[in-house]
Amino acid sequence: MFKTIADPADPAECEVRSVIRFLNAKNVKPTEIRRQLVEIYGENVMTDGMVRKWVRQFNDGRTNVHDEARSGQPSVVNDGLVAKVNEKIRENSRFTIRMLCDEFPQI
C-alpha cells in the first residue's frame, strides 16, 4: 500500500540522511546522532550501523543524501498493468499464475 500523506513519525530517508550529514558536519559522534534521531523520529528511524555507514560516506566526501541509481532491469509494472491484472482476477477468481504468465508475458 502506498502512503499519500507524509507522517512526521515516518520521515523520508533523505530527511534523516540530511540530519546525519548536518550533525556529522558539526562533529557530533555517530552514537549521539543516533540518539538524537531516535529522540525525534522514534526507535525505528535507522539502526546504529546504518548511521555509522552514512557518517563514513559523508566523511569520505559524499554530499548527496538521495539514493543512487541502481543497475538492473527496469520494472515493467505500472498502474495500467496492475489494473489489467486486477480486472482479470475479478473476472475469474480461479485465475492462476500460469494464466497470468500466458495473459501477461511481459511480466
Buried (B, 14 or more C-beta within 10 A) or exposed (E): EEEEEEEEEEBEBEEBBBBBBEBBEEEBEBEEBBEBBBEEBEEEBBEBEBBBBBBEBBEEEEEEBEEEEEEEEEEEEEEEBEEEBEEBEEEEEEBEEEEBEEEEEEE
